[in-house]
C-alpha cells in the first residue's frame, strides 16, 4: 500500500476536528459540507473491501429522503446487498480517525482481514442529483485512485441501479447486463411479457401519476419510459425541473404527512405514486369520491405482491417455503390478512432494511417491505430453478403459464435492494393482470388507524428492546405500563423504540378508531417521557 500517496491525498480532504459520525443502515448521513473526508475514506475502504472479497464493490453518494442540503454515502457489497455489518465498524472507525491516526486504522483493517494488497480491485461509483453530490463523488474517486484501484464512475444513477450493476458484474452477467441500459432492457422486457400474459391484455388502468421527489428517480424513469410504451402511460410530477429535492414531495413526505405532494392535484380514483430522493422507496395513494386521501404503503405493497405470488404457486404445486417479513411498524391488519386469509407465514425483524433482507434470505421466497415503502422479494436459486423448469416441463398449460408469469416476476423484481422503479412495474403488472383498480387493491383489507409520535430524551440508550423491538426490557416498569394502557383499547397495539439516528424515542400505536389510536399513542408517549428521562415540557409529535 502506498501510504505516502494515501496520506498526502488525505491532507486535501482533512477531517474537521471533533466531528463524529456513525455508519448505520443508510450509511453515513449529515450536512454535505461535513462529508468530504468521509467520502475520501470510504473510497479507501471500498478498495480494501474489494480486495478482501475479490469482487467489485459499489459506492453510492446519496442521502435518500433527507433534505437537499444533506448528503451521505453507502457501500454496496458483491451481490448488491448492503455492506456487511462487521465492516460497518471499520467504516465508522475510518471516518472518525484523526489525520494522525489514519495510517494505523488502515493498517489494522488490512491486518485483521488478512487483505492481500496486491489483489486487483474494482469500484463502481454513483451519485444522486444533490448539488453537492458531484464534488463528493470526486472525493470518493480520489480515495479509490490513491490505492491504484480500477473504477468506473456511473454518474447519475438511482441507488438500486448501482446495486443492480454490482450484482451483474460479480455474477459475470448472469443477473443481467451491468449497465443502466441493461437495467432498462431487463426490466422492460419482463414487464411487457407479464402484461401480454393478461387475458385480452387485461383491463385498461389509465395513466399513472408519478411524483419523482425532484430526484434521480424521475430522470431515470423518463429515460426508461420509451422502453415501456405503449404498455404504460406516465405523467410526471416533481421531476426536478424546478422544485427542490424532497421538499414537500416524495415518498417520505406523503407517508408522514398522509397527504398528496405539492404540485399534484388528484382527481378521485386517479392512481398516483411517489418515489424518494434516490428511488429505493415507493408508496401509492389516491383520493376517493368523497375526496378522502388513501395511502397504500409498504404493507399494502407487500400484501399485493405476496398474494399474487402465492396464487401462482398454488397452481404449480411447488414445494417451496414462502414468507413475508415485516417490522413492528407493519399495520396489524396486514399481518392478520396474510396469516389468517392468505395462510402466508409472517415474521417480524428489527427496523432497518438490512435486518429484513437477511431474514427474507432464510426462505425459498421471501417478500419484505418496511411500511415506508422500501422492500423487494427474494427468490432462492432452488426456487428459481424449479420455476424455470416448469416453464417448459409443466404437466398442464395452466402450470406452464403460471411458471412463465412467475419467471417474469423474478426478472422484473430487483432482488438486490428495494427499488421504486422495479416495484412500481411489478405493482402495475399485477393490477393489470388481476384487473384491479387502486380502490379495489386498497379494499383487500382495511388498515387499522395508527399514530406515530416521538419523545426527546437525554440519552436514547436508556431504552432497550427485545422481540424485534416490539417490547422494552429497560427502563424497568415501562413495558408493564404500556401493557396496562393497551388493555383499555380495542384491537390495540403499541411499542416504543430508540431512534437509530437521534436522541429520541419513537412511539407507535394502533387501535380500532383514529381517536383511540391517537389517545393510546399520547398515553404511551407520556409513559415513555416519564420513565425514559424526557427532555422539555412535553412530548413532541412526529417528525
C-alpha positions in Angstrom: 0.0 0.0 0.0 1.4 3.4 -1.0 0.7 5.0 2.3 2.6 8.2 1.3 0.1 8.8 -1.5 -2.9 7.9 0.7 -1.8 10.3 3.4 -0.8 13.1 1.0 -4.2 12.9 -0.7 -6.0 12.7 2.7 -4.5 16.0 3.6 -6.6 17.5 0.8 -9.7 16.0 2.4 -9.0 16.8 6.0 -11.4 15.8 8.7 -13.0 18.6 10.8 -11.7 18.3 14.3 -14.1 16.7 16.8 -16.6 15.5 14.2 -18.0 12.0 15.0 -20.3 10.1 12.7 -21.8 6.6 12.8 -22.3 4.2 9.8 -25.9 2.9 10.0 -28.4 1.1 7.9 -28.3 4.1 5.5 -24.5 4.5 5.7 -23.3 8.0 6.7 -25.6 11.0 6.5 -25.2 14.6 7.6 -24.8 18.1 6.2 -22.9 17.9 2.9 -20.2 20.3 4.0 -19.0 17.9 6.7 -18.6 14.9 4.4 -15.6 15.5 2.2 -13.2 13.5 4.4 -15.8 10.7 4.8 -16.1 10.3 1.0 -12.4 10.1 0.5 -12.0 7.5 3.2 -15.0 5.4 2.0 -13.1 5.3 -1.3 -10.2 3.8 0.6 -12.5 1.3 2.4 -14.2 0.3 -0.8 -10.9 -0.7 -2.3 -10.0 -2.7 0.8 -13.4 -4.4 0.8 -13.0 -5.2 -3.0 -9.6 -6.8 -2.4 -10.9 -8.7 0.6 -13.9 -10.1 -1.3 -12.1 -10.4 -4.7 -15.2 -8.7 -6.1 -16.4 -5.3 -7.4 -17.8 -3.0 -4.7 -20.2 0.0 -5.1 -20.1 3.4 -3.5 -23.3 5.5 -3.7 -23.3 9.2 -2.9 -26.8 10.0 -1.7 -28.9 10.9 1.4 -32.1 9.4 0.0 -35.2 11.1 1.5 -33.2 13.6 3.6 -33.3 17.4 2.8 -31.3 18.6 -0.2 -28.6 20.2 1.9 -27.7 16.8 3.4 -25.7 14.1 1.8 -24.4 10.7 2.6 -22.6 7.6 1.3 -23.2 3.9 1.4 -21.2 0.9 0.3 -22.6 -1.9 -1.8 -21.4 -5.5 -1.3 -20.6 -8.1 -4.0 -24.2 -9.4 -4.5 -25.7 -6.0 -4.5 -26.5 -6.2 -0.8 -25.7 -3.6 1.9 -22.3 -3.6 3.5 -21.6 -6.5 5.8 -22.3 -5.5 9.4 -18.7 -6.2 10.7 -17.4 -3.8 8.1 -19.7 -1.0 9.3 -17.4 -0.9 12.4 -14.4 -0.4 10.1 -16.3 2.4 8.2 -17.1 4.2 11.5 -13.5 3.9 12.8 -12.1 5.1 9.5 -14.4 8.1 9.2 -13.8 9.2 12.8 -10.0 8.8 12.8 -8.0 12.0 13.2 -5.4 12.6 10.5 -2.5 11.3 12.5 -4.5 8.1 13.3 -5.4 7.3 9.7 -2.4 5.1 8.9 -2.9 3.0 12.0 -6.6 2.4 11.3 -6.0 1.4 7.7 -3.1 -0.9 8.7 -5.3 -2.6 11.4 -8.1 -3.3 8.9 -5.6 -4.8 6.5 -4.1 -7.0 9.2 -7.4 -8.1 10.8 -8.9 -9.1 7.4 -5.6 -10.5 6.1 -6.0 -8.4 2.9 -3.6 -9.1 0.1 -2.8 -5.6 -1.2 -1.6 -7.0 -4.5 -5.1 -8.3 -5.2 -6.9 -6.4 -8.0 -9.9 -4.3 -7.1 -12.8 -2.6 -8.9 -15.1 0.1 -7.6 -18.4 1.3 -9.2 -19.4 4.9 -8.2 -22.8 6.5 -8.5 -24.5 9.7 -7.2 -27.9 11.3 -6.8 -28.9 14.8 -8.1 -28.0 16.9 -5.0 -25.9 20.0 -5.8 -23.1 18.6 -3.5 -23.0 15.0 -5.0 -20.7 15.6 -7.9 -17.9 17.1 -5.8 -18.3 14.5 -3.1 -18.2 11.7 -5.7 -14.8 13.2 -6.8 -13.6 12.8 -3.3 -14.6 9.1 -3.4 -12.6 8.8 -6.7 -9.6 10.4 -5.0 -9.7 7.8 -2.3 -10.0 4.9 -4.8 -7.3 6.3 -7.0 -4.8 6.8 -4.1 -4.8 3.0 -3.8 -4.4 2.5 -7.5 -7.7 0.7 -7.9 -9.7 0.4 -11.1 -13.1 2.1 -11.0 -16.0 3.2 -13.2 -17.9 6.4 -12.5 -21.6 5.7 -13.4 -22.5 9.3 -12.7 -26.2 10.0 -12.0 -27.9 6.7 -11.1 -30.6 5.6 -8.7 -29.3 3.7 -5.7 -31.0 0.5 -6.9 -29.4 0.8 -10.3 -25.9 0.8 -8.7 -26.8 -2.2 -6.6 -28.0 -3.9 -9.8 -24.8 -3.1 -11.7 -22.6 -4.5 -8.9 -24.6 -7.8 -8.8 -24.4 -8.1 -12.6 -20.6 -7.5 -12.6 -20.0 -10.1 -9.9 -22.1 -12.7 -11.4 -20.4 -12.3 -14.8 -23.7 -11.1 -16.4 -25.9 -14.0 -15.1 -28.1 -11.4 -13.3 -28.1 -9.1 -16.3 -26.0 -6.7 -18.3 -24.0 -4.5 -15.9 -25.2 -1.1 -17.2 -28.1 1.3 -16.8 -29.1 0.4 -20.3 -29.0 -3.3 -19.3 -31.3 -2.5 -16.3 -33.8 -0.8 -18.6 -33.8 -3.7 -21.0 -34.1 -6.4 -18.4 -37.0 -4.8 -16.5 -38.9 -3.6 -19.5 -38.7 -7.0 -21.3 -40.1 -8.8 -18.2 -42.8 -6.1 -17.7 -44.0 -6.3 -21.3 -44.1 -10.1 -21.2 -46.1 -10.1 -18.0 -48.6 -7.6 -19.4 -49.0 -9.7 -22.5 -50.0 -12.7 -20.4 -53.2 -11.0 -19.3 -56.4 -12.3 -20.9 -57.0 -9.8 -23.7 -54.2 -7.7 -22.1 -56.4 -7.1 -19.0 -58.4 -4.1 -18.1 -57.2 -0.6 -19.1 -55.9 1.1 -16.0 -55.3 4.6 -17.4 -52.4 6.9 -16.7 -50.1 6.5 -13.7 -49.1 9.8 -12.0 -45.6 9.7 -10.6 -44.1 12.1 -8.1 -40.3 11.8 -8.5 -39.4 13.8 -5.3 -37.4 16.2 -7.6 -34.8 13.5 -7.6 -32.8 11.0 -9.7 -35.8 8.6 -10.0 -37.7 11.0 -12.2 -34.8 11.4 -14.5 -34.2 7.7 -14.9 -37.8 6.8 -15.2 -38.1 9.4 -18.0 -35.1 7.7 -19.7 -36.8 4.3 -19.3 -40.3 5.5 -20.5 -39.5 4.8 -24.1 -39.0 1.1 -23.3 -42.3 0.8 -21.5 -44.5 2.3 -24.2 -47.3 1.7 -25.2 -47.9 -0.6 -22.2 -47.7 2.1 -19.6 -48.6 5.8 -19.7 -46.8 8.0 -17.1 -47.5 11.6 -16.1 -44.6 13.1 -14.2 -44.7 15.5 -11.2 -41.9 17.0 -9.2 -39.4 15.8 -11.9 -36.6 18.1 -10.8 -37.1 20.7 -13.4 -38.0 23.4 -10.9 -38.6 22.0 -7.4 -36.3 21.3 -4.5 -35.3 17.7 -3.8 -37.7 16.0 -1.2 -39.2 19.4 -0.3 -43.0 18.9 0.3 -42.9 15.9 -2.0 -41.6 12.3 -2.2 -42.5 9.0 -0.5 -41.4 10.1 3.0 -43.4 13.3 2.8 -46.5 11.5 1.6 -46.1 8.7 4.2 -45.6 11.0 7.2 -48.0 13.8 6.3 -50.7 11.5 4.9 -51.4 13.7 2.0 -50.5 14.2 -1.6 -47.3 16.0 -2.5 -47.2 19.6 -3.6 -47.9 20.2 -7.3 -50.1 17.1 -7.7 -53.8 17.8 -8.0 -55.6 14.5 -7.8 -59.0 13.7 -9.2 -61.0 10.9 -7.5 -59.8 7.5 -8.3 -56.6 8.5 -10.1 -53.6 6.2 -9.4 -50.6 8.0 -8.0 -47.3 7.0 -6.5 -44.2 8.8 -5.0 -40.5 7.8 -5.1 -38.0 9.1 -2.5 -34.8 11.0 -3.4 -32.7 8.1 -4.5 -35.6 5.9 -5.8 -35.4 3.0 -3.4 -38.8 3.6 -1.8 -42.3 3.9 -3.2 -45.8 4.5 -1.9 -49.1 4.6 -3.8 -52.2 6.7 -3.0 -55.5 8.1 -4.3 -58.4 10.3 -3.4 -61.8 8.6 -3.1 -65.1 10.1 -4.5 -65.6 12.0 -1.2 -62.1 13.4 -1.7 -60.6 11.5 1.2 -56.9 10.6 0.9 -55.9 6.9 0.9 -52.3 5.8 1.3 -51.1 2.3 0.1 -47.8 1.9 1.9 -45.2 -0.9 2.1 -47.7 -3.1 4.0 -50.2 -2.9 1.1 -47.5 -3.4 -1.5 -46.1 -6.5 0.3 -49.6 -7.9 0.6 -50.3 -7.4 -3.1 -47.1 -8.9 -4.3 -47.0 -11.9 -1.9 -50.7 -12.7 -2.6 -50.0 -12.7 -6.3 -47.0 -15.0 -5.9 -48.9 -17.3 -3.5 -51.8 -17.6 -6.0 -49.3 -18.6 -8.8 -47.6 -21.1 -6.5 -50.9 -22.7 -5.6 -51.4 -23.5 -9.3 -48.0 -25.1 -9.7 -47.8 -27.4 -6.7 -44.3 -26.3 -5.9 -42.6 -27.5 -2.7 -41.1 -24.1 -1.7 -41.3 -22.2 1.6 -42.6 -18.7 1.3 -42.8 -16.0 4.0 -43.4 -12.2 4.4 -41.0 -10.3 6.6 -42.3 -7.1 8.3 -41.1 -4.8 11.1 -43.0 -3.8 14.2 -44.4 -0.8 12.3 -46.4 -3.0 10.0 -50.2 -2.4 10.3 -51.8 -5.2 12.3 -54.5 -5.7 9.7 -51.9 -6.6 7.0 -50.4 -9.2 9.3 -53.8 -10.7 10.2 -54.8 -10.8 6.5 -51.6 -12.5 5.4 -51.6 -15.1 8.2 -55.4 -15.8 8.5 -56.7 -15.3 5.0 -53.7 -16.0 2.7 -52.1 -18.5 5.0 -48.7 -17.0 4.4 -46.3 -17.1 7.4 -45.3 -13.6 8.6 -42.0 -12.9 10.5 -41.0 -9.7 12.3 -37.5 -8.3 12.0 -35.8 -5.3 13.6 -36.3 -1.9 11.9 -33.8 -1.4 9.1 -33.8 -2.9 5.6 -30.6 -5.0 6.2 -32.4 -6.9 9.0 -35.4 -7.7 6.8 -33.2 -8.7 3.9 -31.2 -11.1 5.9 -34.4 -12.7 7.4 -36.0 -13.0 3.9 -33.0 -14.9 2.7 -33.9 -17.8 5.0 -36.8 -18.7 2.8 -37.2 -20.0 -0.8 -39.3 -17.0 -1.5 -39.1 -14.1 1.0 -41.1 -10.8 0.5 -40.1 -7.9 2.7 -41.2 -4.3 3.0 -41.0 -1.6 5.6 -44.1 0.4 6.0 -42.2 3.4 4.5 -42.2 1.6 1.1 -38.7 0.1 1.0 -38.7 -3.5 0.0 -38.5 -6.3 -2.5 -38.9 -10.0 -3.0 -36.1 -12.6 -2.9 -36.0 -16.0 -4.7 -33.6 -18.7 -3.8 -31.7 -20.5 -6.6 -33.6 -23.6 -5.7 -37.0 -21.8 -6.2 -35.8 -20.1 -9.4 -34.6 -23.4 -10.9 -37.9 -25.2 -10.1 -39.9 -22.4 -11.6 -37.9 -22.2 -14.8 -38.1 -26.0 -15.2 -41.9 -25.9 -15.1 -42.0 -23.2 -17.8 -41.0 -26.0 -20.3 -42.0 -29.2 -18.4 -45.2 -28.3 -16.6 -47.8 -31.0 -16.8 -50.6 -28.6 -17.9 -50.9 -25.4 -19.8 -52.0 -23.7 -16.6 -48.9 -24.8 -14.8 -46.6 -23.7 -17.6 -48.4 -20.3 -17.9 -48.2 -19.7 -14.1 -44.5 -20.6 -14.1 -43.9 -18.2 -17.0 -45.6 -15.4 -15.1 -43.5 -16.1 -12.0 -40.3 -16.2 -14.1 -41.2 -12.8 -15.5 -41.9 -11.5 -11.9 -38.4 -12.8 -10.9 -36.8 -10.9 -13.8 -38.8 -7.8 -13.1 -38.0 -7.6 -9.4 -34.7 -6.1 -8.3 -33.6 -8.7 -5.7 -30.6 -6.7 -4.6 -32.5 -4.0 -2.8 -35.7 -2.0 -2.6 -36.3 -0.3 -6.0 -39.0 2.2 -6.6 -39.0 1.8 -10.4 -38.9 -2.0 -10.3 -41.6 -2.2 -7.5 -43.8 0.2 -9.5 -43.6 -2.0 -12.6 -44.4 -5.1 -10.5 -47.4 -3.4 -8.9 -48.6 -2.1 -12.3 -48.3 -5.5 -13.9 -50.2 -7.3 -11.0 -53.0 -4.7 -11.1 -53.2 -5.2 -14.9 -53.2 -9.0 -14.7 -55.9 -9.1 -11.9 -58.0 -6.3 -13.4 -57.8 -4.3 -10.1 -58.3 -0.6 -9.7 -56.3 1.1 -7.0 -59.5 1.3 -4.9 -60.1 -2.5 -5.2 -56.5 -3.1 -4.2 -57.0 -0.8 -1.2 -60.1 -2.7 -0.2 -58.3 -6.1 0.1 -58.1 -5.3 3.8 -58.8 -2.1 5.8 -55.8 -0.6 7.7 -56.2 -0.1 11.5 -55.9 3.6 12.4 -52.5 4.3 13.8 -50.3 7.2 15.1 -46.6 7.8 15.4 -45.0 10.2 17.9 -41.6 10.8 19.4 -40.2 11.9 22.7 -37.0 13.9 23.1 -34.7 12.2 25.6 -31.3 13.0 27.1 -30.0 9.5 26.1 -31.9 7.1 23.8 -29.8 4.2 25.1 -31.9 4.1 28.3 -34.5 2.3 26.2 -33.6 -1.3 25.4 -35.9 -3.6 23.4 -36.5 -7.3 22.6 -38.8 -9.3 20.3 -37.8 -7.4 17.2 -38.2 -4.1 19.1 -41.9 -4.8 20.0 -41.2 -4.9 23.7 -39.0 -3.0 26.1 -36.8 -4.6 28.7 -35.4 -1.2 30.0 -36.1 1.1 31.8 -37.9 -1.1 34.5 -41.6 -0.8 34.5 -42.1 0.8 31.1 -43.4 -2.4 29.3 -45.7 -3.1 32.2 -47.1 0.4 31.9 -47.6 0.0 28.1 -49.4 -3.3 28.6 -51.7 -1.7 31.1 -52.6 1.2 28.8 -53.1 -1.1 25.7 -55.7 -3.2 27.5 -58.0 -0.2 27.7 -58.5 -0.1 23.9 -59.9 -2.4 21.2 -57.6 -4.1 18.6 -54.8 -2.1 20.2 -51.1 -2.4 20.0 -48.3 -0.1 20.9 -44.5 -0.1 21.3 -41.6 2.3 21.9 -38.1 2.0 20.5 -35.0 4.2 20.5 -34.3 6.0 17.2 -31.2 4.8 15.3 -30.1 8.3 14.4 -31.1 10.9 17.0 -31.8 11.1 20.8 -35.5 10.5 20.6 -37.7 7.6 21.5 -40.3 6.7 18.8 -43.8 5.6 19.7 -46.2 3.6 17.5 -49.8 2.9 18.4 -52.8 1.4 16.6 -56.4 0.8 17.6 -59.9 0.4 16.3 -60.5 4.1 15.7 -58.3 7.1 14.9 -59.5 8.8 18.1 -58.4 5.7 20.1 -55.1 5.3 18.3 -54.3 9.0 19.0 -55.2 8.6 22.7 -53.2 5.4 23.0 -50.2 7.0 21.4 -50.4 10.0 23.7 -50.7 7.9 26.9 -47.8 5.7 25.9 -45.8 8.8 24.9 -46.4 10.3 28.4 -45.3 7.0 30.0 -42.1 6.9 27.9 -41.5 10.6 28.6 -41.8 10.0 32.3 -39.7 6.7 32.6 -37.0 7.4 29.9 -35.9 10.8 31.0 -37.8 13.0 28.6 -36.4 16.5 27.7 -38.6 19.6 27.6 -42.1 20.2 28.9 -44.0 17.6 26.9 -43.7 15.1 24.0 -43.4 16.4 20.5 -45.3 14.9 17.6 -43.5 13.2 14.6 -41.5 14.1 12.8 
